[in-house]
Amino acid sequence: MFDDLAPPQLPALTTHGCSLDKIRTGTYGINIRTYLYGYWMEIFMSSSFLHEITTKHFSALASAREPAIFASRIAAPLSLGIMAGFFFAFSNPVMMAFQQLDADVFIPAFNGINISVRNGLFFIAFFLPLAMLSSAALVDRSNRLLWVVALIIYTVVVIQTRMVNVPINEFFKTVSTEIPQDWQELRNRWALSNTIRALLTTIAFAIALFSATRNTGRHKPS
């Protein structure tokens, strides 16, 4: 297969009366061997044999990405759906029921829920969408922009929780016997913030679900 790739003929080497044998065993001979070695290696690297091996290996690497993409497309929307349902349940019916309670009943009930919700399982569920969306954005290149948008939206939810809901939770924990005059305003502010969290998380869930089911026109490598 290499008949037409024979190396070019080297000119006869006669320098200062030296024989060809001396040149081959000297510095010039080392350069010639290096040249021939590089020449044949270049031919080998461009051969169809190496091309076939390279193609197969890169196809295997591309196929190895498919399970990660598949897992991310399931885990990311699922984690967002769990949190969207959690926030929605607080807005309807929990906070709607709390609107009917007096302060001496609302504050202990509200504190009881916030104390019980602080557990390991909730923290995993709360922060899991950040990890799943980041993973999806890394491995699913065809939908990366959509995953990033969903990630940004849920990041806003996390920041909002830290800036609005958590301070109100901490304030109500300090209330013992003396009920603050603005307790209803704080309750309503918390409820509004939670409704916004539910809406934003639902939007992020819809984007993630669209990303997971979107037909990008890509075909699995054979």
N, C-alpha and C positions, 0 to 999 in steps of 0.2 A: 504494500500500500504506500510505501515511501519511495518508490522508484523515481517518481518525478520530483522528489524533494532532496536529491543528493546535494551535499555541500559544495559550494563553489571551489574550483580548483585553485590551490594556492600557488603563487608564483615560485619558481625555483629560487631557493635561498642560497646564495653564495656571497658571503660578506667577508672581505679581507682574507680570502683564501681558505676560509673555514669549510669543512665538509658538512654535508647535510646531517650526518650522524652526530657530529658535535653540536650542531645547532639544536637538534631534537633533544639532546640530553642536557642542554643548557637552558638559559633564561628564555630564549626564543621558543624552545620546545615546550616549556611550561605554559607560555602564552597561547601556543597553538592548541594544546590539549584543553586549556580552559575555554578557548573559543569554540572548539568542537563540542565540548560538553554542554555549553550554553545553547549551542545551535540545536543539538538533538533534544535537549530538554524543552526548548520552545516548540519543536515539532510535536513532542509527546503531549505537552499541555494543550495544544490545539487539536489533538486527534479526536476522532469521533468516539473512541473508547472512553477517554476521560470525560468527554462531554456527556456521555450516557450516564456515567457514575455520578457526576455532579448534578445532573437533572434529577436523578432518582433521589439523591440525598436531600436536595432542596425541596422536592415534592414531599418527602417524609416530614421535613421541618414544617412545611405549610400545613400538612395534615395534622401535625401535633398541636397546632393552634386551635383547631376546630373544637376539641373538648372544652378548652378554656372559654372560648366564645360562647359555646352552648350553655355552659354552667353560669356564666355571667348574665346571659340573657334571661335566665330563669331566676337567679338569686336577686338581681338588682330590682326588678319590678316587684318581686314578692316581698322584699324587705320594706319597700316603700308602701306597698299595699297594707302591710301590717300597721305601720305608723299612721297612715291616713285613716284607717279604721279606728285606731286608738284615739286620735284627736277628734274624730267625728263623734265617737261615743261620749266624749266629755261635753261636746257642744250640744248633743242631742242623744240622750235626754238628761244627762247629769246636771249640767249647768241650768237647764230649763227648770229642773226640779228645785235646784238651789235658789232660784229666783223667788220661790214661794215661801222660803224659810226666814224666820227671824234671826237676828244676829247671834243670840245665845244658842241656837241650834245649828246655824250654818257654819260658824267658825270651828267648833269641835269636829263636825262632820268633814269639813274641807281639810282640816289639819290631819284627820285620820286617813283620808285618802292619799294625801301627799306623803305621809310617812310610810304607808304600806307600799306605795308605788316605787319607792326608792329601794330597789333590789337588783341583784345581778342580772336577772333575766331581762328586766326593763332596760337597763343600761346597754346591754348587748343589742337589744332590738332598736334602741334609740340611735346608737352610733353605727350600727351595721350598714345602713344605706350609704353612708359616706365611703366605707371600704368597698362595698359592692359596686357602687357607681364609678369609683376611681379605677377599680379593676376592669370594669367593662370598657371604660374609656381607653385603657391601655391596650387591651387585646382585640377589641372590636373596632378596627380602624375605619371600616366603612360607615359606621354610625357614631364616630367619635364626637362630632359636634353635638349631636343630640344628647349623648351621655353627659357631656360637660355641662350642657344647659340644665339638665336635671340635677346634676351635682351642685351647681351654683344655687339653684332654687332651694334645695334641701339644706344647703349650708346657711342660707338666710333663715330658714326655720330654726336651725340650731342656735344661731346667734340671737334671734328673737326670743327664744326660750330663755337663754341666759340673761338677756337684758330686761325682759318684761316679766315673764311668768315666775321665774325663780325668785327675784326680789320680793314680789308680792307673797309668794309662798313663805319666805323667811319672815316677812313682817307679820303675817297671821300667826306664825308659830310663837311669836313673842306676846301675843294678846292673851291675857289671863282673865282678870275680872273686869277691868275697865275697857269697855268697847269703844273704839275710835269712832268719831262722828262720820268720817268718810269711808266707812267700811263698805257701804253699798257701791260707792264709786270705784273702790279697788276691786270689788267682786266683778263689776261690769267690765272694768278694764281687762281683768284676767280673762273673762269670757270672750271678749272681743279679740284679744290676742290669740286665744286658742282657736277661735273660728278662722282667723287668718292662717294659723298654722295648718288647720285642716284643709283649707282651700289650696294653699301652696303645695302641701304634700300630695294632694290629689292631682294637681297639675303636673308635678314631677313624676308621679306614678303613671299618668297618661302618656307623658313623653317617653318614659322608660318602656312602657308596654308597646308603644308604637315602634321604638327602636328595636325591641326584641322580635317583633313580628314583621318588620319591614323587609320587603324583598329588594335586595340590593343588586340583583342581577349577576351576582358572583356564583361561580360553579365550583364545587368541591374538586380539587385537583385529583386526576386519575393516576 
